[in-house]
Amino acid sequence: MPVAFSPVALTTAAVYRVVTAGELVFVKVLRRPGFPGELAELVGEFPWRDEAEFLLAGFPLPPGLRRPRVLRVDDLGDRIGLWLEDVRCAEVAWDLPRFRRAALGLGRWAGRRFGGAPGRAMRLLYEGRLVREAFLRPDCPPLAERIPDLLARLEALPQATGHGDACPQNLLVPADAPESFVVIDVGWQCPFPVGSDLGQLLVGLAQEGRMAVDDLPPVREEIIDAYLEGLRLEHRVVSREEVVLGCDGSLALRSAFHSAPELADYLVELGMAC
């Protein structure tokens, strides 16, 4: 049966739930995206296979994080069918302890895949989309003018390969182990500024209207500290200031120009403080 979803990701063609051998299975179809004209030149070869490669990769995730079980992969060239465990989720709240556990795991994940030259995802996001749209918002030009410098500062930070889109919606809480997470919808598997995974963790629920913007500041403080603890557990020395810049700068670049007004105001404030 098809699953109702909003096709936000360019690489997602469809999702289904299928019964096979008496088991309910989640099927996700990835596709090679197409881009028009000059944008295709700028983008080049889009890493649309990254999620499949992550699911099949051998590197161990930190304690408390796991991949969904992969039951089958159909590689059709310009499409890939991923047959995955249909995770039964617990009905639990995202309170501060849960945010902390998620951030601790993301910090350890970054610590285990630490280093490398900056990937092109942040620059592509800026050059391919944000510049063209930023000035359409009357409240954003001061931040938009700072983005080139902010991007250079983000690229000068220590880099790490993490989730790429670690919002709470992509960190499923399994019913049989509600203190842990099953990571789904992993994005670009290239180095990002250290701390960048915290941005989507922070605002993912607010972007869906499921969390008040006024509740974000205390969560932000908690997850920054927990992420730093995770890095330390993997013997990585990074300053709090670097993680703050990676979190707030990446979040401002990624989401300030495309969020609802109240959330956009908060993200502009974070970006201007970087």
N, C-alpha and C positions, 0 to 999 in steps of 0.2 A: 504494500500500500504506500502511496506517496506520503511524505511528511510535509506539513505546512511549514514553509520557511520563506524568509525574505532574502533573495539572492544578493547579499551585500558583497560577498567575496567574488571577485572576477573569476576565480578558478573553480568555483562550485557550480556544476551543471544541474545536479539534482540530488535529493536524498530520499531514501525509502526505508521502510521496515518490511522485512521479508521473513516468512517462516520457512526454514529449511531444516530437515531432519528433526522436526519437532522443536526447534530452537528459534526464538525471535532474534533476528540479526539486523543490525543497522548497516545500510549500504549507502556509501557516499561516492558520487561520481565527480572526479576532478576533470577539468578540461584545460587545454591550452587556450588562453584568452587571446582575442584579437584586438588590436588598437588601430585607430584611424591615422592616416597620414604621417605628419611629423612626429606625433606622439609615439608611433611604432618605432621610428628611428631612435628616439630618445630612450625608450624602454629597452630595446634590444630583446634578447632572449629572456623572457619572464620566468622566474623560478617556480613554475606551477607544479612541479613534481616534488617540491620540498616536503610536503606533508607526508606523502607516501614513503619517501626515503627516510624521514624521521621515524615513522612507525616501524620500519624494518631495520632500523639502525641498531647496532649492538651496544652502544654506550649506555652505562647504567644511570638512571635517574636517581636523585637523592631519596633518602627515606621519606615516606609520606606522599610521594608522587609516583604514578605509574602510567604507562600507555594502556589504552584499551586493547584487548586481545585481538590480534589480526587473524581472521579465519580464512581469508582468501584475497588474492589480488588479481584482477584482470587488467593487464596492460594492453591497451588497444592502440598504442601509438600516440594519438592526440587526445586520448581520454584514458582515465584509469578508474576502475571500479574497486573501491575498498570495502570489503566485507568485514565488519567489525562487531565486536561484542556490543550488544545493546545494554548499556549500563543502567541498572536500576538505581535511581537517585533517591537519597534521603531528603525528606522535607525538613530542612533545617535553615535557620537564619544565618546570614553573614554578619556575625558579631565581631567585636575586636579580636578575640582569640582566634577566630577562623581566618580573619585577614592576616593576623600575625603568622599563623602556621603556613599560609600560602606564601607570604613574602619570605619567610625563612627558607622554604623549599626553593623559591626562585633565586634567592641569593646563593644557595648551595649549587643550584644548576649552573648559574653564571660562573661560580668558582671552579666548577669541573670543566667548563668549556671556555676558559679565560684566555684572552689574548687574540692577536690577529689584527690586520689592518681593517679600518672601517669598511663595512659593507656598503653597497650603493643604495640600500633601501631608503634611508633618511633623505639622501640627496635627491633621489628620484621622486620621492613624495613631494619635496619642495619644488623641484624644477618642473615636474610634470603636471602638478595640479595646483599647489597652494598659491604660487605667484599669480596665476591667472584669476584666482577667485578671491584672494585676500582683500583686495581693494573694493570688492563689491559690498563689503560690510562696512558701514560708516564708523563703527566703533573699533575697528581693528588696525587701521593704517599705522599707528605708532609701533605696534608690535610687528607688523608685517615688515616695516623698514629695518627692524633689528634682526630679522630672521637670517640673513646671510652671515652676519657675525656670530649669531647663536649657533648656526649649523657648524661653522668652523670650530667653535669651542667644543661642541659635542664630539666632533671627529677627533679632537685632541685628547679626549678622555681615554682612560683604559677601556678596552672593548671586550665584549663577551657575547657568545652565542647562546640565546635562551629560547623562550617560547615564541616571542614575536607578536603575540596578541593575547596576553595573559589576563583577560578580563574574567571576573567570576563565572560568567556564562560558559567559559572554556575550561574551567577547573571544576569538573563535576564531583559532587560529594556522593560516593557510593553508599548505598543503604547498608551493605555488609561491613563497611569500615568507615564510618562517618567522620573520623578524625583525619582522613587522608583525602587525596584528590586523584581523579583520573583526568589526564590532560588531553584535550581534543583541539582540533582546528589550529594546530601549530602553524605559524607563519614562516616568513623568510628565515632560512637557516644560514645566517651569515652574522658576522659580528655587529653588534649594536653598542651604543654607549652604555657603560655600566650603569645600572639603575633604571634603564628605559622600560623594562618589563613592569615596573611599579606603576607606570602611568595608567595603563589600561586596567590594571588591578584596582586602582583607586576609583576611576570614573565609570567603569563598565556598567554598574547598576544605575548610576545617576543618569547615564545616557539613555537608559530605557525608562526613566521616571520611577524607578523602584527604590531610589535612595535620595534623600534631600541633599542639596548642595551644601547646606549649613552643617551637615554631618561629616563632610569630607575632611576638614582640617585635622581633627584628632586621629582619624584613620591614617592620614598621610604620615603623621609623626610616628605612629606605631609601625607602619610597614617599612619605613626607611630604616628604623632601628633594627627590625627583624631581618631585613635584607643584609644589612651590615654584619649581623651575627652569623648569617648563613655563609657569607664570604669568608669570615674569620674561621669558621669550622672547616673550610676547604683551604685554609692557610693562604688566603689572598689578603693583601694589605691595600685597602682603598680608603680614602678619607670620606667622612660624612659629607663634606662639601661636594666631592665628586659625585657621590650617589644622588645628592639633592639636585645638582645640575643635570645629571643624566635623566632623572625622573621628570623634573619640572620642565626642562628644556625640550625633551622629546615629546612630552605631553602637549606643551603649547604648540609646537610645530605640527603635531599630528592632529590635534582635536580643537584648538581654540577657534579656528575659522569655520568649523562645521558643526558646532554644538548649539543647543538652544540658548537663548540670551543669558539666563541666569548662570548656567554652567560656563558659557563662553566668558562672561565677566570674570569668573573665578580663575579660569585658565589664562586669560590675558594678564591678570594680576600676577600669577605665578611666573609667566613668561617675562613680564617686564622686570621682575625682581631677580632674574637670573644674571 
